[in-house]
């Protein structure tokens, strides 16, 4: 069944073609009628006046009469200052409620292709922070949106468990830890992060000392003893030195366990996990193949590069002169492995905006290597989360730790609501990060996200609890349960019920737009506006204490379906909806 807006668009096009000129489409401006006016759909007449060149009132009257004559659902029309408002029959609103009830449960799609969505991609040298949480929530929500339309979605993460950044934590732990382990002090990923910061402090001090001795900064950064040591450690790792690998596996196991605990707190899971320590070898073989084909070239120092200056990009390093790999090495291997292992049509990478250039180069390399699926890769970049003090910096320890933030949100929600469960705290955090447009940066402030008023998660959760409360109160009125469908069509539908129905109808449209644009904030803001519309209905219409059983049943049924719509919408954001607040 088409939306009301789509039905009216077709009939208005026919009206204009029949009465005036054929082929006018771009100047037809239709929208849902505002709450304060009578009507369901509004046609803006001003753009048509310029083309049809007749008086505004005459155009309104002629189009209105044509639509009313040819569209059975139209009860009446009203012309008001250049706006033609069409009012639908009460029978149509009853049918609309049934239609909405079905669409909330079942969304149809002509496409049921398999696609893979990569998100998270944690490093095992540090704990997860606020920026990671935004990535997790975007990836999870976009995956759920595609699933809602029948797509087979494979959620995947690549764990960056090797490389020089991992070796930094390993070396610092050897030098400074005195054998410290998670069992003694920290959660595993926090402990490793502590030594990643310790490495950077020691490295910075050595660079400063060398600069004081007359070294240029660039040379000092290369010659710093601790940096020399970490490069040797990376070479030992790539040569699979037994002691190095034992140490590496041990520290990574601490990180894996800590990261998994954070995932559980957020309700995040994956269908599959890849490890950079395995895919980088495939990446190296791809680079060797590219050298043979002349796609890449080797410099005198032995490093391998690709030159994209002819397409407006730069030269890109693929292998260091000592043979060790870089990020793009493993990304090549990871992409190839995914299309070999899974029957997927497309692959979406959800990674921050700072990696846009990296993915341009990666996709171009794969095209030059003539992989058939290279044009089915997409990078969804998103704005970073910033603190009031500026950008987060893991190596300097300037971050909002994910675990600490989750705990803080829970305590704040408890303080404000006296509710022991963490549903509100986690819901507030998730909603705050998802309601912002994907491309926009976020300036995070904890207290503003937990507020019960305004565009927040707890406000929407409270609305659902209010609807649940209506049902509990109505349970004492036994006749509504078996008479829901039989009696509700005899009620009188007021303007608040109509406006709520009109907004509920936009559910599928909001989901389709979010799916097309890969922007969950469209759904988040739809849920907020639906909550506002319901609360307006709740404040102005008597639902429980009403003598007319037909009105009682209809309004209760409408409330129930609105609650279902809110739950479905918020579930796509990964947010639980409590029955009590």
C-alpha positions in Angstrom: 0.0 0.0 0.0 1.4 3.4 -1.0 1.8 6.2 1.5 -0.9 8.9 1.6 1.7 11.4 0.2 2.4 9.1 -2.8 -1.3 8.6 -3.5 -1.9 12.4 -3.5 1.2 13.1 -5.7 -0.1 10.8 -8.4 -3.6 12.3 -8.4 -2.4 15.9 -8.3 -0.1 15.1 -11.3 -3.1 13.8 -13.2 -5.2 16.8 -12.2 -2.6 19.2 -13.5 -2.1 17.2 -16.7 -5.9 17.0 -17.3 -6.7 20.6 -16.5 -3.6 22.5 -17.5 -0.2 21.2 -18.8 1.3 17.7 -18.9 4.7 16.9 -17.6 4.8 19.1 -14.5 6.5 17.2 -11.7 9.3 19.3 -10.1 6.9 22.1 -9.1 4.5 19.9 -7.2 5.2 20.5 -3.6 3.2 18.2 -1.2 3.6 17.8 2.5 1.8 16.6 5.6 -0.6 19.3 6.9 0.6 21.0 10.0 -1.1 20.1 13.2 -2.8 23.5 13.7 -4.7 23.3 10.4 -7.4 21.0 9.2 -6.4 18.4 6.7 -4.0 15.5 6.0 -2.1 16.6 2.9 -1.2 20.1 1.8 -0.4 21.2 -1.8 1.6 24.4 -2.0 0.2 26.4 -4.8 2.7 29.2 -5.3 5.2 27.3 -7.5 2.2 26.3 -9.8 1.0 29.9 -10.2 4.2 30.8 -12.1 3.7 28.0 -14.6 -0.1 27.8 -15.0 -0.4 31.6 -14.9 -3.9 31.7 -13.5 -5.2 33.2 -10.3 -4.2 31.3 -7.2 -7.8 30.8 -5.9 -8.9 29.4 -9.3 -6.0 26.9 -9.5 -6.8 25.8 -5.9 -10.5 25.3 -6.6 -10.0 23.5 -9.9 -7.3 21.1 -8.5 -9.3 20.6 -5.3 -12.5 19.6 -7.2 -10.7 17.2 -9.5 -8.9 15.5 -6.6 -12.1 15.2 -4.6 -14.0 13.7 -7.6 -11.3 11.2 -8.5 -9.9 10.2 -5.1 -12.4 8.4 -2.9 -10.5 8.9 0.3 -10.8 12.7 0.1 -13.6 14.1 2.3 -13.1 17.8 1.7 -10.6 20.4 0.7 -9.8 23.9 2.0 -7.8 26.8 0.4 -5.9 28.9 2.9 -3.4 31.6 1.8 -1.9 29.6 -1.1 -2.1 26.3 0.6 -4.6 23.7 -0.5 -5.4 21.3 2.4 -7.1 18.0 1.7 -8.9 16.2 4.5 -9.4 12.4 4.3 -12.4 10.5 5.3 -12.6 8.8 8.7 -12.9 5.4 7.1 -9.4 6.1 5.5 -7.9 6.7 9.0 -9.2 3.3 10.2 -7.6 1.7 7.2 -4.4 3.7 7.7 -4.1 2.4 11.3 -4.4 -1.2 10.0 -1.8 -0.6 7.3 0.6 1.0 9.8 0.2 -2.0 12.2 1.3 -4.4 9.4 4.2 -2.2 8.2 5.7 -1.9 11.7 5.9 -5.7 11.8 6.9 -6.4 8.2 9.0 -4.3 5.9 9.3 -5.5 2.3 12.3 -5.1 0.0 12.9 -6.2 -3.5 16.6 -6.5 -2.6 17.8 -9.3 -0.3 21.5 -9.3 -1.2 24.2 -10.2 1.2 26.5 -7.3 2.3 29.3 -7.0 4.8 29.7 -4.1 7.2 33.0 -3.6 8.9 33.1 -1.5 12.1 34.9 -1.3 15.4 38.5 -2.3 14.3 40.0 -2.0 17.8 43.8 -1.8 18.4 45.1 -4.2 21.1 47.5 -1.5 22.5 44.8 0.6 24.2 41.3 0.5 25.6 38.2 1.6 23.8 37.2 5.2 24.1 34.2 7.5 23.3 35.2 7.7 19.6 35.1 3.9 19.3 31.6 3.9 20.9 30.3 6.2 18.1 31.8 3.8 15.5 30.2 0.7 17.2 26.8 2.3 17.4 26.8 3.6 13.8 27.9 0.1 12.6 25.4 -1.7 14.6 22.5 0.6 13.7 23.2 0.6 10.0 23.5 -3.2 10.1 20.1 -3.5 11.8 18.5 -1.1 9.3 19.6 -3.2 6.4 18.4 -6.3 8.2 15.0 -4.8 8.7 14.6 -4.7 4.9 15.5 -8.3 4.5 19.2 -8.0 3.6 21.6 -10.7 4.9 24.1 -8.6 6.8 27.4 -9.9 8.0 28.8 -7.8 10.8 32.6 -8.1 10.9 35.5 -6.5 12.8 39.2 -6.5 12.1 41.3 -6.5 15.2 44.5 -4.6 14.7 46.7 -6.9 16.8 50.1 -6.4 15.2 52.4 -3.6 14.0 54.6 -1.0 15.6 51.9 0.4 17.8 51.5 -3.0 19.4 55.2 -3.4 19.9 55.3 0.0 21.7 53.1 -1.4 24.5 55.0 -4.7 24.5 58.4 -2.9 24.9 57.1 -0.5 27.5 55.7 -3.3 29.6 59.0 -5.1 29.5 60.9 -2.0 30.5 58.6 -0.5 33.1 56.0 -3.0 34.4 57.9 -5.2 36.9 55.6 -8.1 35.7 52.3 -6.3 36.3 49.3 -8.3 35.1 45.5 -7.6 34.9 44.9 -10.1 37.7 46.8 -7.8 40.0 45.6 -4.4 39.0 43.8 -3.2 35.8 41.3 -4.5 33.3 43.5 -6.0 30.5 43.0 -3.4 27.8 43.5 -0.6 30.3 46.7 -2.1 31.5 48.1 -2.3 28.0 46.9 1.2 27.3 48.8 2.4 30.4 52.1 1.1 28.9 51.3 2.6 25.4 51.2 6.0 27.1 54.3 5.1 29.1 56.2 4.4 25.8 55.2 7.7 24.3 56.3 9.6 27.4 59.7 7.9 27.4 60.1 8.4 23.6 59.2 12.1 23.9 61.8 12.5 26.6 64.5 10.8 24.5 63.7 13.0 21.5 63.9 16.1 23.6 67.3 15.0 25.0 68.7 14.4 21.5 67.4 17.8 20.3 69.1 19.4 23.3 72.4 17.8 22.0 71.9 19.5 18.6 70.0 16.9 16.6 67.3 18.0 14.2 63.9 16.9 15.4 63.3 14.5 12.5 66.6 12.8 13.0 66.1 12.7 16.8 62.7 10.9 16.3 64.5 8.2 14.2 67.6 7.9 16.4 65.8 7.8 19.8 67.1 4.5 21.5 63.6 3.4 22.5 62.3 3.8 18.9 65.3 1.8 17.6 64.4 -0.9 20.1 60.7 -1.0 19.1 61.7 -1.4 15.4 63.9 -4.3 16.2 61.0 -5.9 18.2 58.7 -5.5 15.1 61.3 -7.3 13.0 61.5 -10.1 15.5 57.8 -10.4 15.5 57.6 -10.6 11.7 60.3 -13.3 11.8 58.1 -15.1 14.2 60.7 -15.1 17.0 59.4 -17.6 19.7 59.9 -15.4 22.8 58.4 -12.3 21.0 55.4 -14.2 19.9 54.8 -15.7 23.3 54.9 -12.2 24.9 52.7 -10.8 22.1 50.1 -13.5 22.5 50.0 -13.1 26.2 49.4 -9.3 26.1 46.9 -9.6 23.3 44.8 -12.1 25.3 44.5 -9.4 28.0 43.3 -6.9 25.4 40.8 -9.3 23.8 39.2 -10.1 27.1 39.0 -6.4 28.1 37.5 -5.3 24.7 34.9 -8.1 24.8 33.8 -6.9 28.2 33.2 -3.4 26.8 31.3 -4.9 23.9 29.0 -6.7 26.3 28.2 -3.5 28.2 27.2 -1.9 24.9 25.3 -4.9 23.6 27.6 -5.2 20.6 28.4 -8.5 18.8 29.9 -9.6 15.5 29.2 -12.4 13.1 32.9 -12.8 12.4 36.3 -11.5 13.4 39.5 -11.1 11.4 43.0 -10.5 12.8 45.5 -8.3 11.1 48.2 -10.7 12.3 46.8 -13.2 9.8 45.6 -11.0 6.9 48.9 -9.0 6.5 50.6 -12.0 5.0 48.0 -12.2 2.2 48.5 -8.5 1.8 52.2 -9.0 1.2 51.6 -11.6 -1.5 49.2 -9.2 -3.2 51.9 -6.6 -3.2 54.4 -9.1 -4.7 51.9 -9.8 -7.4 51.4 -6.1 -8.0 55.2 -5.7 -8.4 55.2 -8.4 -11.1 52.3 -6.7 -12.9 54.0 -3.3 -12.8 51.2 -1.8 -10.7 53.7 -1.0 -7.8 57.4 -0.2 -7.9 60.4 -0.6 -5.6 62.7 2.2 -4.5 66.4 1.9 -4.0 66.1 1.4 -0.3 63.8 -1.7 -1.0 60.5 0.0 0.1 57.5 -0.7 -2.1 55.2 2.1 -3.4 52.3 2.9 -5.6 52.2 6.1 -7.6 48.8 7.8 -8.0 50.0 11.3 -8.8 48.4 10.9 -12.3 44.9 10.8 -10.7 45.5 13.6 -8.3 46.7 11.6 -5.3 50.2 11.0 -3.9 52.6 8.2 -3.8 51.7 5.6 -1.1 54.0 3.4 0.9 53.0 -0.3 0.8 56.0 -2.0 2.4 58.8 -0.5 4.4 62.5 -0.8 3.4 63.0 -3.5 6.0 60.1 -5.5 4.6 57.7 -4.8 7.4 54.1 -4.0 6.5 52.0 -0.9 7.0 48.2 -0.5 7.6 47.3 -0.7 3.9 49.2 -4.0 3.6 46.8 -5.8 5.8 43.8 -3.9 4.4 44.5 -5.3 0.9 44.7 -8.9 2.3 41.5 -8.4 4.5 39.4 -7.2 1.5 40.5 -10.0 -0.8 39.9 -12.6 2.0 36.4 -11.4 2.6 35.2 -11.7 -1.0 36.9 -15.2 -1.2 35.2 -16.5 2.0 31.8 -14.9 1.7 29.2 -14.5 -1.1 28.7 -10.8 -0.6 27.6 -8.2 -3.1 29.1 -5.2 -1.4 31.3 -4.2 1.5 30.8 -1.1 3.7 33.7 0.2 5.8 32.6 2.4 8.8 35.7 4.4 9.7 36.3 8.0 10.8 36.7 10.9 8.5 40.5 11.1 9.1 40.9 7.9 7.0 39.1 9.1 3.8 42.4 9.4 1.9 43.5 5.9 3.0 40.3 4.3 1.6 40.5 6.3 -1.7 44.0 4.8 -2.2 42.9 1.3 -1.0 39.9 1.1 -3.4 42.0 2.4 -6.3 44.8 -0.2 -5.7 42.2 -2.9 -5.8 40.7 -1.5 -9.1 44.2 -1.4 -10.6 44.7 -5.0 -9.5 41.5 -5.8 -11.5 39.4 -7.3 -8.7 35.9 -7.6 -10.1 34.3 -6.4 -6.9 36.5 -3.4 -6.4 33.7 -1.0 -7.5 31.4 -2.4 -4.8 33.4 -1.1 -1.9 32.1 1.9 0.1 33.7 4.0 2.9 31.2 5.6 5.3 33.2 8.3 7.0 31.8 10.0 10.1 32.7 13.1 12.2 35.0 12.6 15.2 33.8 13.0 18.8 35.7 15.8 20.5 36.0 17.0 24.0 35.6 20.5 25.2 39.4 20.6 25.4 39.8 19.4 21.8 40.6 16.1 20.0 41.1 12.9 21.9 44.7 11.5 21.8 45.2 7.9 23.0 49.0 8.1 23.0 48.9 11.0 25.4 46.1 9.5 27.5 43.7 12.3 26.6 40.5 10.3 26.1 37.1 9.6 27.6 37.5 5.9 28.4 34.5 3.8 27.2 34.2 1.7 30.4 34.4 4.8 32.7 31.9 6.6 30.6 29.4 3.7 30.6 29.8 3.5 34.4 29.4 7.3 34.8 26.2 7.3 32.7 24.7 4.5 34.8 25.5 6.3 38.0 24.0 9.6 36.7 20.8 7.8 35.5 20.5 6.1 38.9 20.9 9.5 40.7 18.2 11.1 38.5 15.7 8.2 38.4 16.5 5.9 41.3 16.4 3.1 38.7 19.0 0.3 39.3 19.1 -1.1 35.8 21.4 0.5 33.3 18.8 0.8 30.5 18.5 4.6 30.8 22.2 5.3 31.1 23.2 3.2 28.1 20.1 4.4 26.1 21.0 8.1 26.8 24.6 7.5 25.6 23.6 5.6 22.5 20.9 8.1 21.5 23.1 11.1 22.1 25.8 9.7 19.7 23.3 8.5 17.1 20.9 11.6 16.9 23.7 13.6 15.3 24.1 13.5 11.5 26.8 10.9 10.6 29.0 13.5 8.9 29.0 16.0 11.7 31.5 16.2 14.5 30.2 15.8 18.1 31.2 17.9 21.1 30.4 15.6 24.0 29.0 16.6 27.3 27.7 13.9 29.7 25.0 15.7 31.5 23.2 17.0 28.4 22.7 13.5 27.1 20.8 12.1 30.2 18.3 15.0 30.4 14.6 13.7 30.5 13.5 16.8 28.5 14.2 17.6 24.9 15.8 15.4 22.2 17.2 12.7 24.4 17.0 8.9 24.8 15.4 8.9 28.2 12.6 11.2 26.9 11.7 8.6 24.3 12.1 5.7 26.8 9.8 7.5 29.2 7.2 7.9 26.4 7.2 4.1 25.9 6.9 3.6 29.7 3.9 6.0 29.6 2.2 3.9 26.9 2.9 0.7 28.8 1.3 2.3 31.9 -1.8 3.0 29.9 -2.1 -0.7 29.1 -1.7 -1.7 32.7 -4.4 0.7 33.8 -6.7 -0.4 31.0 -6.4 -4.0 32.0 -9.1 -3.5 34.6 -11.5 -2.7 31.7 -12.0 -6.2 30.4 -14.2 -5.4 27.4 -11.4 -3.8 25.4 -9.3 -7.0 25.0 -11.6 -9.0 22.7 -13.2 -6.0 21.1 -10.2 -4.1 19.8 -10.7 -4.5 16.1 -14.5 -4.9 16.3 -15.3 -1.7 18.0 -12.6 0.9 17.2 -14.0 1.8 13.8 -17.1 3.3 15.5 -15.1 6.0 17.4 -14.8 9.6 16.4 -11.3 10.5 15.3 -10.1 13.9 16.5 -7.3 16.1 15.2 -4.8 14.8 17.7 -5.4 11.2 16.8 -5.2 12.1 13.1 -1.9 13.9 13.5 -0.5 11.0 15.4 -1.5 8.6 12.7 0.0 10.9 10.0 3.3 10.8 11.8 3.2 7.1 12.4 2.7 6.6 8.7 6.1 8.2 8.1 7.9 5.2 9.8 8.7 3.3 6.6 9.7 6.5 4.8 12.1 7.4 7.6 13.7 3.9 7.5 14.1 4.0 3.7 15.8 7.3 3.8 18.1 6.2 6.7 19.0 3.1 4.7 19.6 5.1 1.5 21.8 7.7 3.1 23.4 5.5 5.8 22.3 8.0 8.5 20.8 6.5 11.7 20.1 10.1 13.0 17.1 10.2 10.6 15.5 7.3 12.6 16.6 8.8 15.9 15.0 12.1 15.2 11.9 10.4 13.8 11.5 8.6 17.2 11.9 11.8 19.1 9.3 13.6 17.0 6.9 10.6 17.2 7.3 10.8 21.0 6.5 14.5 21.0 3.4 13.9 18.9 2.2 11.1 21.2 2.8 13.1 24.3 0.8 16.0 22.7 -2.0 13.5 22.0 -1.8 12.1 25.6 -1.9 15.6 27.2 -5.0 16.7 25.1 -7.1 13.6 24.8 -8.7 11.5 27.5 -7.7 7.8 27.0 -8.5 5.7 30.1 -11.2 7.6 32.0 -13.7 7.9 29.1 -17.2 6.5 29.1 -17.5 5.9 25.3 -16.0 2.4 24.9 -15.5 2.9 21.1 -13.3 5.9 21.7 -11.6 4.1 24.6 -10.7 1.1 22.4 -9.6 3.1 19.4 -7.3 5.4 21.5 -5.8 2.5 23.4 -5.2 0.6 20.2 -3.6 3.7 18.6 -1.4 4.1 21.7 -0.3 0.5 21.5 0.7 0.8 17.8 2.6 4.0 18.5 4.4 2.1 21.3 5.2 -0.7 18.9 6.5 1.8 16.4 8.7 3.5 19.0 10.2 0.1 20.1 10.9 -1.0 16.6 12.6 2.3 15.8 14.7 2.4 18.9 15.7 -1.2 18.5 17.3 -0.2 15.2 19.5 2.1 17.3 20.3 -0.7 19.7 18.3 1.0 22.5 16.2 -1.0 24.9 12.8 0.4 25.9 11.8 -0.2 29.5 8.2 -0.8 30.5 8.7 1.1 33.8 10.7 4.3 34.5 
